[in-house]
Each structure stands twice: as C-alpha cells, then as structure tokens.
C-alpha cells in the first residue's frame, strides 16, 4: 500500500489509479444522470466530475513525465463526461 509518513489514510491506490477510479465513477454517474434527467442525480454527476477534475489536477501536479499519455487520455475522457453533462443541462 502507498503511504507517505505524513499521510493518515492509506488507500492502496497511487495518484494515477485515483484519477482512473474517479473518472470512471464520473462517467457512470453522468451516464445514469443523463438517462434519468433527475435534478438531484445531475447535481451528483456534476460533483463527481468536479472531484475527478481535482484528482486529475493533483496527478498532473505530481506527474513524472512518463505519465503524459495516460493523463492526456484521462483529460479526454473527463472532457467527454463534461460535454455529455453540459448537453443534458441545456
């Protein structure tokens, strides 16, 4: 498990895995919300997208350079989620 001395929580995931999990959660939440068009679900979807954006920004800040293709793919997937959500909200 990944754990730094000043961290209180051990998740077992590194930054890149956290990004991947949060984007997948956002993708599923947005999909469900845009099918149902329930205002509460749409709000949860927006929160999931925002959380994934935060995770992605954190990973990009700590990127080693070898992660660039992965992070670019994540940005594209998150952009698709945002686009789908924005289309539903219009």
ABEGO torsion letter per residue (X at the ends): XBBBAABABBAGBBAAAAAAAAAAAAAAAAAAAAAAGBAAAAAAAAAAAAAAAAAAAAAAAABAGAAAAAAAAAAAAAAAAAAAAAAAAX
